[in-house]
Amino acid sequence: MARGIIYVMSTVVPGLVKIGKTGLDNFESRMYTLERNGYFNVVGLTRRFAIAVDDYDEKEILLDEIFSKSRVEGSELFALDVDLVIQLLSSFDGEQIYPKTTTKNEVFENATKERQVKANWDLIPDGEYYLAENVKGFGKVTATMRVEEGMFVVLAGSDCAPSRDGWNPESRRNAPIKDNRLMADVPCNSPSTAAWIPLGHANNGWAVWKNTDGTPIDIFRKNGAE
């Protein structure tokens, strides 16, 4: 039985992942190459999960068959929720190679929770939503977010308070902001990340984004649970 590593990587494109295989001694070099050079004209690849299994060639073929309808033709890219793939891979018998700091059970549970969170995002109807908050030391911030097919896009022209010291999501770090004004639309992967663009700090996106009636978007999550 041939033993090797099956892995999944996220990409800079939301909802697009790479599923691949590599030899037991080649994992780090393969990740290094993909994370720096990209794959199939797609960049921003990041390792998410890897497991060493027996019969890895056959298992990769099985994954290709399961996800065949989601495959980008001629590539190892798939239009899939990365947490769905992580759930499946972490259920295989084998030795977890990455991540090293959590167990397979923890990885599976975390992926399950993330999928539930994303299911909640799907409850938010497409349309535009608004933010109007006072930021300490700056003043009132107003912003508009467009929800479209599961993406959360902060629209150009939104106010942006200075970011607080410390960690910021990549979308805020790279946002084109000039004179505290957003100069171009910025796509984000969650309501809270979208709210970080104008507010400049951690927040509860379900509470700060509101519809035209001033009702927080959390109402959609509550209605979905009924």
C-alpha positions, 0 to 999 in steps of 0.5 A: 500500500502506497502511503502519502499525504493528501492536503487541502489549501485555501486560495485568495479566491473565496470558495476556491480550494486546491486538493492535492497529494504529495510524498511523505518527504515532500510536504514542506517543499510542496507547500513552500512552492505553492504558497509562494508561486501559486497554482494554475494562475491562482495565488494566495494559497495557504495550507489548511489541512494535511493527513498521511494515509495509506493508498493515497493515490486511490483516496485522491481519485475518490476525492476527485470523483466525489467533488467532480462537479465542483472541479475547475477543468484541467486542474486540482482546484475545486469550488468548495467550502474548505471546511467541508473538505477539512471535515472529510479529510480529518475523518480519514484514518491516518496521521495528521501532518498539518496543523500540528497544534490541534488534534484531528477531533479538534480540527473536525469540530472546528470545521463543523462550527465554521460551516454552521457559521457560514450557514448563518451568513447565507440567511442574510438576504442579498442587498445593501446594509448600513453602519453608523457608529461612533469610534472613540477618538475619531467620531461618527463612521458611516459605511455601506455593505452590499451582500451578494451571493454570500459575499460581503462587500464594503462599498467605496466612499465608506468612512474608515476610522484609523486602525487600532494598534495590533492585529488587523485582518488582511482585508483591512490592511490592504484596503485602499483608504485615503483621508479616512475614506475607502477608495474602492469596494472591498470584498470580505468573507464575513459581516464582522470582517466587513465592519472592521474596514470602517471601524478599524477594530474588532466588532460584532458584525451581526449587531453593527450592520443594519437594514434600512429600518435600522434593525441589526442583521442579527434578526435574520439569524434569529428568524432562521433559528425559529 
